[in-house]
Amino acid sequence: MKQIVRLGVVVVVVGLVGAAARAADAPDGKALYESKCAMCHGKDGVAKSTAKGAANLNDPKFQEANTAQAIETVIADGKGKMKGLKDKLTPEQVSAIAAHVKTLK
């Protein structure tokens, strides 16, 4: 019985270590946003004047009208003057940026 309990503890610890390692490997959406998007959309999501026509990503109407998936599509494929970044970012990085954009409220 003690061996079963020990084995269970080992499995739990290994699972927690693996989850922590995966979290540490996850892309930093905020840092990626600041390096790839903020030059036009601003750190706070307010489009800069040099990016005329760019969306204000913190606008409640924008947030309501756009899911994270829709934002991922625009990041990857581009829209209007914005060029897509699918050749420069991994799908995980695109998802991380989109998740960060959804926090700009």
TALIN-V57785 format. One record per helix or strand. SS is the DSSP state (H for helix, E for strand). FROM is the first residue (numbers start at 1). LEN is the number of residues. If there is no record, write none. Layout:
BEGIN
SS/FROM/LEN  SS/FROM/LEN
END
This chain:
BEGIN
H/2/24  H/29/8  H/38/4  H/49/3  H/60/6  H/68/10  E/78/2  E/82/2  H/91/11
END
